[in-house]
Structure formats: structure tokens, C-alpha cells
Amino acid sequence: MPEGDTVFRTARRLDEALAGATATRFDLRVPQAATIDLTGQPIHGAVSRGKHLLLRIGDSTLHSHLRMDGAWLVYRPGEKWRHPAFKVRAIVGTAEREAVGVDIAEIEVVPTRDEGQLVGHLGPDPLAEDWDAAEAVRRLSADTRSIHVALLDQRNVAGFGNEYAAELLFLRGILPTTPTPEVDTAALIDLGVRTIRANRDRSGRTFTGIDRPGQATWVYGRAGRPCRRCGTRIRRGEQGADPTRERITFWCPSCQR
């Protein structure tokens, strides 16, 4: 599932391509919004909030969530798409660019004044201008579940997904099953902020400092392989009741205690 840094880069790419122009094409291929037409409206820009993307057009906001496989791609009008048309869920075009939403599971349009109904429940976002570290620490510290589950809860901190949770806990030497009240949440949040901001402008995410394929993570996706620090085999397990891949975690039983 795309994490906060991926959605941030997507919003920035859409903002650079569309902001300041007028919508010349607006096509939503989902039943609940198929009749909405914002052509002729000015495009104010795009921003991310955690894993949510908000594209503001006229007095409305096009909200999307990429979920597992979604993506927004930018083309020139008439350029051949890299995905088959049946995967396209949204098209927002201008005279110069065309943003195409592919395999997006969640799309809706609301008045911009009502954006809070969609993202108001989210915790502080480390990539947002209004980032509030103290509030993030407060919310996370109040959670009594395992630290892996608490860190993934977007109501505590918005933007960290399964990969970040696994890697940050490894770097801090914390077992994913550790009850959150036993964790130095301030130090964990500080590391998370520095890491996601460092990855924000990278084309490929890395936690080891190496961005070559297969070398960017310490534990995530490395079940059964030797720990890069101690050689112990990395383990894989599940935490919480999330029906998506977000419940899966990885850890080193020697480095994380």
C-alpha cells in the first residue's frame, strides 16, 4: 500500500501539472460520481494528507485514496496511456496535461469546505506544513495496543504504513508486539519524521541509505533472510485485525527485544 511519502510525491506531481489551469476534461468512472462534471472550473492545486490525496477544483475537492494498487499518472493530451482503459477510474485534463487515475479504489467529490469530513479524523501528518509533533506523541502514547498496530493507526499519525512501521521498529530495536505504553514514543516519532522527510524527495524509498534494488530495507520483505546487522533470520508475522497487508510485519528476534 502506498505510504505517506508516495502520496506526497503524487500530490506534488499533480499540483505541478494542473495547478493554475482550467479543467478541460473531467471524467470519473465510478458509479457514485460518474455524473459530476467540473470542466470549466479553475484547478487550485493538489495536496496530500497522510495517505489521502485532495485535488481542489473550483469550489469542490476530488478526494482519492490509492489503497493497494492505485496511482495517478500524468500525460500530454493524446499521449498513449501505459495502462488499459478499463483500469482508469478518473481523468482530469487541461489544455497541456492530463492526469489519469488508475486502479483507484476510493474516489469522491465533496465541497472543499467539507474536506474535514474526509480527513478530519487523521492524526498529524509529518509531511504537512501544520505538523504537530507533540500532538502525534500524545495520540500515540495514549494507545494501549501493540506498537506496530498503534503506529499504523492513521488517527495517531497520518502517513506511516506497514513498511515504515517495520523499519522504524527495527531501527529502534523494538519488537512489534511491545505494548505502546512501554515504548519511547517521542524518540520513535522523531525517527519516523526524519526518515519520511528524507524519503519524500527520493524516487525510491530507502531505510538503509542504499537505494539499489533489494538493499533498501533492513527487515521489511526479508522474511527468512539473514539480518543485515547480526545474521539472525528475519521473521514474519501478523499484528491486529486489519484485513489488508498492513497487518503483516517483519522483525529480527535478536536486534529487537
Sequence and secondary structure as in RCSB ss.txt:
>XXXX:A:sequence
MPEGDTVFRTARRLDEALAGATATRFDLRVPQAATIDLTGQPIHGAVSRGKHLLLRIGDSTLHSHLRMDGAWLVY
RPGEKWRHPAFKVRAIVGTAEREAVGVDIAEIEVVPTRDEGQLVGHLGPDPLAEDWDAAEAVRRLSADTRSIHVA
LLDQRNVAGFGNEYAAELLFLRGILPTTPTPEVDTAALIDLGVRTIRANRDRSGRTFTGIDRPGQATWVYGRAGR
PCRRCGTRIRRGEQGADPTRERITFWCPSCQR
>XXXX:A:secstr
   HHHHHHHHHHHHHHHTTSB SEEEE SGGGTT   TTSBEEEEEEETTEEEEEETTEEEEEE TTT EEEEE
 TT   SS GGGEEEEEE SS EEEEES SEEEEEEGGGTHHHHTT    TTSTT  HHHHHHHHHT  SBHHHH
HH TTTSSS  HHHHHHHHHHTT  TTSBGGGS HHHHHHHHHHHHHHHTT SS  SSS  STT S SSTT TTS
B TTT  B EEEE SS SSGGGEEEE TTT  
